[in-house]
Amino acid sequence: TYTLTFDANGGSGTMTPKADLTGEYTLPANEFTAPSGKQFKGWSLTADGAIINKVDMTENKTVYAIWEDIPVVTYTLTFDANGGTGSMTAKTGLTGEYTLPANEFTAPSGKQFKGWSLTANGEIVTKVDMTENRTVYAIWEEIPVTTYTLTFDANGGSGSMTAKTGLTGEYTLPANEFTAPSGKQFKGWSLTANGEIVTKVDMTENRTVYAIWEEIPVTTYTLTFDA
């Protein structure tokens, strides 16, 4: 009979030799601890030989543990437009924590991209843990409407006019509520204290319009004499 010994071949730990063997012997399970990042592949009759699962015990023999790199399992991340349009190429070969990329979809009308979520109406996330194939959904929000305030300057007149708030786009100027200076009348509004008369303003920012005054025309008459 013969003895079969086991060589860790870079692994660690021990395995008790198998004694009193003769003839064909089926090799046992590995009991060594694998080197870091590797897993047991099988036994071989040399330190870097072919894998075998049986040995013919016609003499004392040694078998060597053969190790292989632990395969890295990768996953695919797909992107859902979730009401938007266009397409985004899936990210493949991912594992572990992954920082989500910029949005490439086109937003629905009147909306803007808010962020990614793991569900169609869930919380915004910036990273995903790629331990499985995943899909992230584009989350959209209404585009906020910025509004502006229009104030009125008496420009030499008196009294007050309440500012107009919440304006955006083209706005038709209201009637004058100021009291004109003595001997003058309201001519119209201007964007400067002595500028041209305007009837509308484009409210793309906070603005002030100025009351423009003009002299009240004096009407004269003719007196004729009859003999």
Secondary structure as UniProt FT lines:
FT   STRAND          2..7
FT   TURN            9..10
FT   STRAND          18..21
FT   STRAND          23..26
FT   TURN            36..37
FT   STRAND          38..44
FT   TURN            47..48
FT   STRAND          54..57
FT   STRAND          61..69
FT   STRAND          75..80
FT   TURN            82..83
FT   STRAND          91..94
FT   STRAND          96..99
FT   TURN            109..110
FT   STRAND          111..117
FT   TURN            120..121
FT   STRAND          127..130
FT   STRAND          134..142
FT   STRAND          148..153
FT   TURN            155..156
FT   STRAND          164..167
FT   STRAND          169..172
FT   TURN            182..183
FT   STRAND          184..190
FT   TURN            193..194
FT   STRAND          200..203
FT   STRAND          207..215
//
